[in-house]
Amino acid sequence: MPMAKLTLSVDGAVVQRAKRYAAQRGTSVSGLVERYLDLLARPLPRQEMPPVLRLLHGAGKGVDASAHRRHLERKYR
């Protein structure tokens, strides 16, 4: 798939720290962001999940998402 351009607004101090971090690892900030987003978006195989996540995995099955949303809306008004 061809590369897509993404524009982010990030605190300048964070950008500078990210650039130093990337340089120390021989990569770019774009490379760091790409790998991070890929890790977030990729499903994690059950055997690779930390134990606490394996324990919680699937705990919300059958829960009405709209009821939970209403609960959160009331809680954080």
Biopython code that builds the backbone (N, CA, C, O; Angstrom):
import numpy as np
from Bio.PDB.StructureBuilder import StructureBuilder

atoms = [
    (1, "MET", "N", (0.845, -1.169, 0.000)),
    (1, "MET", "CA", (0.000, 0.000, 0.000)),
    (1, "MET", "C", (0.901, 1.245, 0.000)),
    (1, "MET", "O", (1.902, 1.279, 0.715)),
    (2, "PRO", "N", (0.554, 2.263, -0.793)),
    (2, "PRO", "CA", (1.384, 3.474, -0.827)),
    (2, "PRO", "C", (1.314, 4.228, 0.494)),
    (2, "PRO", "O", (0.329, 4.137, 1.226)),
    (3, "MET", "N", (2.368, 4.968, 0.784)),
    (3, "MET", "CA", (2.423, 5.753, 2.020)),
    (3, "MET", "C", (1.410, 6.887, 1.945)),
    (3, "MET", "O", (1.214, 7.487, 0.888)),
    (4, "ALA", "N", (0.771, 7.174, 3.070)),
    (4, "ALA", "CA", (-0.175, 8.283, 3.177)),
    (4, "ALA", "C", (0.434, 9.342, 4.082)),
    (4, "ALA", "O", (1.206, 9.028, 4.988)),
    (5, "LYS", "N", (0.089, 10.573, 3.836)),
    (5, "LYS", "CA", (0.594, 11.675, 4.646)),
    (5, "LYS", "C", (-0.387, 11.933, 5.785)),
    (5, "LYS", "O", (-1.601, 11.900, 5.582)),
    (6, "LEU", "N", (0.141, 12.191, 6.989)),
    (6, "LEU", "CA", (-0.676, 12.448, 8.167)),
    (6, "LEU", "C", (-0.117, 13.673, 8.876)),
    (6, "LEU", "O", (1.081, 13.737, 9.153)),
    (7, "THR", "N", (-0.967, 14.635, 9.168)),
    (7, "THR", "CA", (-0.546, 15.841, 9.873)),
    (7, "THR", "C", (-1.042, 15.769, 11.301)),
    (7, "THR", "O", (-2.228, 15.542, 11.538)),
    (8, "LEU", "N", (-0.137, 15.959, 12.260)),
    (8, "LEU", "CA", (-0.473, 15.915, 13.678)),
    (8, "LEU", "C", (-0.092, 17.227, 14.342)),
    (8, "LEU", "O", (0.870, 17.878, 13.933)),
    (9, "SER", "N", (-0.833, 17.611, 15.351)),
    (9, "SER", "CA", (-0.480, 18.755, 16.183)),
    (9, "SER", "C", (0.044, 18.211, 17.500)),
    (9, "SER", "O", (-0.682, 17.562, 18.253)),
    (10, "VAL", "N", (1.324, 18.488, 17.770)),
    (10, "VAL", "CA", (1.985, 17.934, 18.947)),
    (10, "VAL", "C", (2.789, 19.041, 19.613)),
    (10, "VAL", "O", (3.384, 19.878, 18.934)),
    (11, "ASP", "N", (2.808, 19.045, 20.940)),
    (11, "ASP", "CA", (3.591, 20.004, 21.706)),
    (11, "ASP", "C", (5.046, 19.986, 21.222)),
    (11, "ASP", "O", (5.621, 18.920, 21.004)),
    (12, "GLY", "N", (5.625, 21.158, 21.059)),
    (12, "GLY", "CA", (6.983, 21.277, 20.538)),
    (12, "GLY", "C", (8.023, 20.520, 21.348)),
    (12, "GLY", "O", (8.941, 19.927, 20.782)),
    (13, "ALA", "N", (7.887, 20.537, 22.673)),
    (13, "ALA", "CA", (8.838, 19.824, 23.527)),
    (13, "ALA", "C", (8.742, 18.320, 23.297)),
    (13, "ALA", "O", (9.754, 17.619, 23.326)),
    (14, "VAL", "N", (7.537, 17.829, 23.071)),
    (14, "VAL", "CA", (7.341, 16.403, 22.798)),
    (14, "VAL", "C", (8.004, 16.037, 21.473)),
    (14, "VAL", "O", (8.635, 14.987, 21.353)),
    (15, "VAL", "N", (7.856, 16.906, 20.490)),
    (15, "VAL", "CA", (8.469, 16.659, 19.175)),
    (15, "VAL", "C", (9.985, 16.567, 19.316)),
    (15, "VAL", "O", (10.607, 15.668, 18.750)),
    (16, "GLN", "N", (10.582, 17.490, 20.067)),
    (16, "GLN", "CA", (12.035, 17.473, 20.233)),
    (16, "GLN", "C", (12.504, 16.195, 20.935)),
    (16, "GLN", "O", (13.505, 15.598, 20.539)),
    (17, "ARG", "N", (11.776, 15.779, 21.980)),
    (17, "ARG", "CA", (12.141, 14.536, 22.675)),
    (17, "ARG", "C", (11.973, 13.337, 21.743)),
    (17, "ARG", "O", (12.796, 12.421, 21.749)),
    (18, "ALA", "N", (10.911, 13.346, 20.945)),
    (18, "ALA", "CA", (10.671, 12.242, 20.009)),
    (18, "ALA", "C", (11.782, 12.175, 18.963)),
    (18, "ALA", "O", (12.217, 11.086, 18.591)),
    (19, "LYS", "N", (12.241, 13.330, 18.488)),
    (19, "LYS", "CA", (13.331, 13.354, 17.504)),
    (19, "LYS", "C", (14.616, 12.787, 18.092)),
    (19, "LYS", "O", (15.319, 12.022, 17.432)),
    (20, "ARG", "N", (14.927, 13.162, 19.336)),
    (20, "ARG", "CA", (16.126, 12.617, 19.989)),
    (20, "ARG", "C", (15.997, 11.106, 20.182)),
    (20, "ARG", "O", (16.934, 10.353, 19.916)),
    (21, "TYR", "N", (14.834, 10.678, 20.644)),
    (21, "TYR", "CA", (14.572, 9.250, 20.865)),
    (21, "TYR", "C", (14.738, 8.473, 19.561)),
    (21, "TYR", "O", (15.388, 7.428, 19.530)),
    (22, "ALA", "N", (14.144, 8.992, 18.485)),
    (22, "ALA", "CA", (14.219, 8.328, 17.177)),
    (22, "ALA", "C", (15.668, 8.267, 16.691)),
    (22, "ALA", "O", (16.121, 7.227, 16.213)),
    (23, "ALA", "N", (16.395, 9.383, 16.812)),
    (23, "ALA", "CA", (17.785, 9.425, 16.348)),
    (23, "ALA", "C", (18.645, 8.409, 17.096)),
    (23, "ALA", "O", (19.499, 7.756, 16.497)),
    (24, "GLN", "N", (18.420, 8.275, 18.401)),
    (24, "GLN", "CA", (19.192, 7.319, 19.198)),
    (24, "GLN", "C", (18.936, 5.884, 18.751)),
    (24, "GLN", "O", (19.764, 5.002, 18.979)),
    (25, "ARG", "N", (17.796, 5.655, 18.120)),
    (25, "ARG", "CA", (17.433, 4.314, 17.683)),
    (25, "ARG", "C", (17.572, 4.129, 16.179)),
    (25, "ARG", "O", (17.190, 3.093, 15.634)),
    (26, "GLY", "N", (18.122, 5.140, 15.512)),
    (26, "GLY", "CA", (18.364, 5.019, 14.075)),
    (26, "GLY", "C", (17.098, 4.979, 13.237)),
    (26, "GLY", "O", (17.050, 4.299, 12.212)),
    (27, "THR", "N", (16.072, 5.705, 13.668)),
    (27, "THR", "CA", (14.827, 5.753, 12.923)),
    (27, "THR", "C", (14.328, 7.196, 12.879)),
    (27, "THR", "O", (15.030, 8.113, 13.304)),
    (28, "SER", "N", (13.137, 7.389, 12.374)),
    (28, "SER", "CA", (12.543, 8.729, 12.299)),
    (28, "SER", "C", (11.303, 8.778, 13.185)),
    (28, "SER", "O", (10.794, 7.742, 13.613)),
    (29, "VAL", "N", (10.824, 9.982, 13.455)),
    (29, "VAL", "CA", (9.585, 10.134, 14.205)),
    (29, "VAL", "C", (8.443, 9.483, 13.420)),
    (29, "VAL", "O", (7.572, 8.838, 14.003)),
    (30, "SER", "N", (8.453, 9.653, 12.113)),
    (30, "SER", "CA", (7.427, 9.008, 11.282)),
    (30, "SER", "C", (7.457, 7.491, 11.461)),
    (30, "SER", "O", (6.409, 6.853, 11.558)),
    (31, "GLY", "N", (8.657, 6.919, 11.506)),
    (31, "GLY", "CA", (8.792, 5.481, 11.711)),
    (31, "GLY", "C", (8.258, 5.046, 13.066)),
    (31, "GLY", "O", (7.593, 4.016, 13.183)),
    (32, "LEU", "N", (8.559, 5.850, 14.101)),
    (32, "LEU", "CA", (8.049, 5.540, 15.444)),
    (32, "LEU", "C", (6.523, 5.568, 15.468)),
    (32, "LEU", "O", (5.884, 4.661, 16.001)),
    (33, "VAL", "N", (5.951, 6.613, 14.888)),
    (33, "VAL", "CA", (4.490, 6.767, 14.881)),
    (33, "VAL", "C", (3.854, 5.633, 14.088)),
    (33, "VAL", "O", (2.843, 5.070, 14.509)),
    (34, "GLU", "N", (4.441, 5.297, 12.943)),
    (34, "GLU", "CA", (3.883, 4.220, 12.128)),
    (34, "GLU", "C", (3.862, 2.900, 12.892)),
    (34, "GLU", "O", (2.853, 2.195, 12.889)),
    (35, "ARG", "N", (4.973, 2.566, 13.547)),
    (35, "ARG", "CA", (5.027, 1.310, 14.305)),
    (35, "ARG", "C", (4.042, 1.329, 15.470)),
    (35, "ARG", "O", (3.389, 0.322, 15.745)),
    (36, "TYR", "N", (3.931, 2.466, 16.153)),
    (36, "TYR", "CA", (3.017, 2.578, 17.287)),
    (36, "TYR", "C", (1.567, 2.396, 16.827)),
    (36, "TYR", "O", (0.810, 1.637, 17.433)),
    (37, "LEU", "N", (1.189, 3.093, 15.759)),
    (37, "LEU", "CA", (-0.184, 2.976, 15.260)),
    (37, "LEU", "C", (-0.470, 1.558, 14.769)),
    (37, "LEU", "O", (-1.574, 1.041, 14.946)),
    (38, "ASP", "N", (0.525, 0.940, 14.155)),
    (38, "ASP", "CA", (0.356, -0.434, 13.686)),
    (38, "ASP", "C", (0.117, -1.380, 14.865)),
    (38, "ASP", "O", (-0.740, -2.262, 14.794)),
    (39, "LEU", "N", (0.876, -1.194, 15.946)),
    (39, "LEU", "CA", (0.686, -2.028, 17.133)),
    (39, "LEU", "C", (-0.692, -1.822, 17.747)),
    (39, "LEU", "O", (-1.326, -2.776, 18.198)),
    (40, "LEU", "N", (-1.155, -0.573, 17.763)),
    (40, "LEU", "CA", (-2.479, -0.289, 18.318)),
    (40, "LEU", "C", (-3.589, -0.906, 17.491)),
    (40, "LEU", "O", (-4.571, -1.408, 18.037)),
    (41, "ALA", "N", (-3.437, -0.870, 16.186)),
    (41, "ALA", "CA", (-4.509, -1.287, 15.285)),
    (41, "ALA", "C", (-4.511, -2.789, 15.001)),
    (41, "ALA", "O", (-5.524, -3.330, 14.556)),
    (42, "ARG", "N", (-3.413, -3.452, 15.247)),
    (42, "ARG", "CA", (-3.313, -4.884, 14.930)),
    (42, "ARG", "C", (-3.890, -5.704, 16.078)),
    (42, "ARG", "O", (-3.582, -5.454, 17.243)),
    (43, "PRO", "N", (-4.727, -6.684, 15.746)),
    (43, "PRO", "CA", (-5.246, -7.553, 16.812)),
    (43, "PRO", "C", (-4.095, -8.341, 17.447)),
    (43, "PRO", "O", (-3.215, -8.845, 16.750)),
    (44, "LEU", "N", (-4.116, -8.435, 18.744)),
    (44, "LEU", "CA", (-3.074, -9.140, 19.478)),
    (44, "LEU", "C", (-3.515, -10.590, 19.704)),
    (44, "LEU", "O", (-4.555, -10.832, 20.317)),
    (45, "PRO", "N", (-2.722, -11.565, 19.206)),
    (45, "PRO", "CA", (-3.088, -12.964, 19.452)),
    (45, "PRO", "C", (-3.172, -13.241, 20.954)),
    (45, "PRO", "O", (-2.361, -12.737, 21.731)),
    (46, "ARG", "N", (-4.141, -14.032, 21.347)),
    (46, "ARG", "CA", (-4.388, -14.299, 22.771)),
    (46, "ARG", "C", (-3.117, -14.736, 23.500)),
    (46, "ARG", "O", (-2.877, -14.292, 24.623)),
    (47, "GLN", "N", (-2.302, -15.590, 22.891)),
    (47, "GLN", "CA", (-1.097, -16.088, 23.562)),
    (47, "GLN", "C", (-0.054, -14.992, 23.784)),
    (47, "GLN", "O", (0.841, -15.165, 24.611)),
    (48, "GLU", "N", (-0.146, -13.871, 23.070)),
    (48, "GLU", "CA", (0.799, -12.768, 23.247)),
    (48, "GLU", "C", (0.285, -11.711, 24.228)),
    (48, "GLU", "O", (1.005, -10.768, 24.555)),
    (49, "MET", "N", (-0.949, -11.864, 24.695)),
    (49, "MET", "CA", (-1.528, -10.892, 25.620)),
    (49, "MET", "C", (-0.901, -11.042, 27.006)),
    (49, "MET", "O", (-0.590, -12.154, 27.432)),
    (50, "PRO", "N", (-0.715, -9.921, 27.708)),
    (50, "PRO", "CA", (-0.282, -10.021, 29.102)),
    (50, "PRO", "C", (-1.346, -10.786, 29.905)),
    (50, "PRO", "O", (-2.520, -10.758, 29.538)),
    (51, "PRO", "N", (-0.961, -11.462, 30.982)),
    (51, "PRO", "CA", (-1.911, -12.268, 31.751)),
    (51, "PRO", "C", (-3.180, -11.508, 32.175)),
    (51, "PRO", "O", (-4.282, -12.049, 32.087)),
    (52, "VAL", "N", (-3.029, -10.286, 32.622)),
    (52, "VAL", "CA", (-4.214, -9.541, 33.073)),
    (52, "VAL", "C", (-5.162, -9.272, 31.908)),
    (52, "VAL", "O", (-6.380, -9.296, 32.091)),
    (53, "LEU", "N", (-4.631, -9.020, 30.725)),
    (53, "LEU", "CA", (-5.470, -8.784, 29.556)),
    (53, "LEU", "C", (-6.161, -10.073, 29.115)),
    (53, "LEU", "O", (-7.325, -10.048, 28.714)),
    (54, "ARG", "N", (-5.447, -11.197, 29.189)),
    (54, "ARG", "CA", (-6.073, -12.490, 28.858)),
    (54, "ARG", "C", (-7.248, -12.767, 29.793)),
    (54, "ARG", "O", (-8.273, -13.309, 29.379)),
    (55, "LEU", "N", (-7.083, -12.385, 31.063)),
    (55, "LEU", "CA", (-8.138, -12.594, 32.049)),
    (55, "LEU", "C", (-9.374, -11.758, 31.713)),
    (55, "LEU", "O", (-10.503, -12.226, 31.866)),
    (56, "LEU", "N", (-9.160, -10.524, 31.256)),
    (56, "LEU", "CA", (-10.265, -9.609, 30.971)),
    (56, "LEU", "C", (-10.821, -9.773, 29.557)),
    (56, "LEU", "O", (-11.934, -9.333, 29.272)),
    (57, "HIS", "N", (-10.058, -10.396, 28.683)),
    (57, "HIS", "CA", (-10.456, -10.514, 27.284)),
    (57, "HIS", "C", (-11.804, -11.198, 27.164)),
    (57, "HIS", "O", (-11.998, -12.306, 27.664)),
    (58, "GLY", "N", (-12.733, -10.529, 26.500)),
    (58, "GLY", "CA", (-14.060, -11.088, 26.294)),
    (58, "GLY", "C", (-15.027, -10.829, 27.431)),
    (58, "GLY", "O", (-16.179, -11.260, 27.366)),
    (59, "ALA", "N", (-14.586, -10.130, 28.477)),
    (59, "ALA", "CA", (-15.445, -9.885, 29.637)),
    (59, "ALA", "C", (-16.663, -9.037, 29.288)),
    (59, "ALA", "O", (-17.671, -9.098, 29.991)),
    (60, "GLY", "N", (-16.594, -8.256, 28.228)),
    (60, "GLY", "CA", (-17.701, -7.380, 27.859)),
    (60, "GLY", "C", (-18.667, -7.981, 26.860)),
    (60, "GLY", "O", (-19.599, -7.308, 26.418)),
    (61, "LYS", "N", (-18.460, -9.243, 26.494)),
    (61, "LYS", "CA", (-19.366, -9.875, 25.519)),
    (61, "LYS", "C", (-20.788, -9.883, 26.056)),
    (61, "LYS", "O", (-21.032, -10.229, 27.212)),
    (62, "GLY", "N", (-21.717, -9.498, 25.197)),
    (62, "GLY", "CA", (-23.122, -9.494, 25.583)),
    (62, "GLY", "C", (-23.561, -8.251, 26.323)),
    (62, "GLY", "O", (-24.743, -8.101, 26.630)),
    (63, "VAL", "N", (-22.624, -7.349, 26.619)),
    (63, "VAL", "CA", (-22.964, -6.110, 27.311)),
    (63, "VAL", "C", (-23.524, -5.123, 26.297)),
    (63, "VAL", "O", (-22.968, -4.953, 25.211)),
    (64, "ASP", "N", (-24.621, -4.477, 26.654)),
    (64, "ASP", "CA", (-25.248, -3.490, 25.777)),
    (64, "ASP", "C", (-24.378, -2.227, 25.748)),
    (64, "ASP", "O", (-24.300, -1.503, 26.741)),
    (65, "ALA", "N", (-23.730, -1.966, 24.616)),
    (65, "ALA", "CA", (-22.813, -0.831, 24.497)),
    (65, "ALA", "C", (-23.536, 0.495, 24.696)),
    (65, "ALA", "O", (-22.961, 1.423, 25.266)),
    (66, "SER", "N", (-24.775, 0.607, 24.243)),
    (66, "SER", "CA", (-25.493, 1.881, 24.394)),
    (66, "SER", "C", (-25.804, 2.146, 25.861)),
    (66, "SER", "O", (-25.791, 3.303, 26.282)),
    (67, "ALA", "N", (-26.082, 1.123, 26.648)),
    (67, "ALA", "CA", (-26.323, 1.309, 28.082)),
    (67, "ALA", "C", (-25.042, 1.797, 28.757)),
    (67, "ALA", "O", (-25.084, 2.677, 29.617)),
    (68, "HIS", "N", (-23.922, 1.230, 28.371)),
    (68, "HIS", "CA", (-22.644, 1.666, 28.949)),
    (68, "HIS", "C", (-22.344, 3.108, 28.546)),
    (68, "HIS", "O", (-21.861, 3.892, 29.363)),
    (69, "ARG", "N", (-22.624, 3.459, 27.303)),
    (69, "ARG", "CA", (-22.411, 4.823, 26.834)),
    (69, "ARG", "C", (-23.257, 5.812, 27.640)),
    (69, "ARG", "O", (-22.768, 6.867, 28.043)),
    (70, "ARG", "N", (-24.525, 5.467, 27.873)),
    (70, "ARG", "CA", (-25.411, 6.329, 28.666)),
    (70, "ARG", "C", (-24.874, 6.490, 30.089)),
    (70, "ARG", "O", (-24.906, 7.581, 30.658)),
    (71, "HIS", "N", (-24.383, 5.388, 30.650)),
    (71, "HIS", "CA", (-23.795, 5.435, 31.997)),
    (71, "HIS", "C", (-22.617, 6.409, 32.033)),
    (71, "HIS", "O", (-22.512, 7.223, 32.951)),
    (72, "LEU", "N", (-21.737, 6.329, 31.044)),
    (72, "LEU", "CA", (-20.572, 7.214, 31.005)),
    (72, "LEU", "C", (-20.984, 8.668, 30.799)),
    (72, "LEU", "O", (-20.397, 9.575, 31.390)),
    (73, "GLU", "N", (-21.995, 8.885, 29.959)),
    (73, "GLU", "CA", (-22.474, 10.263, 29.738)),
    (73, "GLU", "C", (-23.009, 10.864, 31.033)),
    (73, "GLU", "O", (-22.749, 12.030, 31.331)),
    (74, "ARG", "N", (-23.758, 10.071, 31.805)),
    (74, "ARG", "CA", (-24.273, 10.571, 33.078)),
    (74, "ARG", "C", (-23.133, 10.800, 34.064)),
    (74, "ARG", "O", (-23.117, 11.802, 34.780)),
    (75, "LYS", "N", (-22.191, 9.883, 34.100)),
    (75, "LYS", "CA", (-21.087, 9.958, 35.046)),
    (75, "LYS", "C", (-20.191, 11.165, 34.805)),
    (75, "LYS", "O", (-19.718, 11.781, 35.760)),
    (76, "TYR", "N", (-19.950, 11.512, 33.541)),
    (76, "TYR", "CA", (-18.986, 12.574, 33.228)),
    (76, "TYR", "C", (-19.650, 13.860, 32.745)),
    (76, "TYR", "O", (-19.045, 14.602, 31.972)),
    (77, "ARG", "N", (-20.862, 14.138, 33.174)),
    (77, "ARG", "CA", (-21.518, 15.414, 32.828)),
    (77, "ARG", "C", (-20.854, 16.556, 33.499)),
    (77, "ARG", "O", (-21.270, 17.702, 33.324)),
]
sb = StructureBuilder()
sb.init_structure("model")
sb.init_model(0)
sb.init_chain("A")
sb.init_seg("    ")
for serial, (resi, resn, name, xyz) in enumerate(atoms, 1):
    if name == "N":
        sb.init_residue(resn, " ", resi, " ")
    sb.init_atom(name, np.array(xyz, "f"), 0.0, 1.0, " ", f" {name:<3s}", serial, name[0])
structure = sb.get_structure()
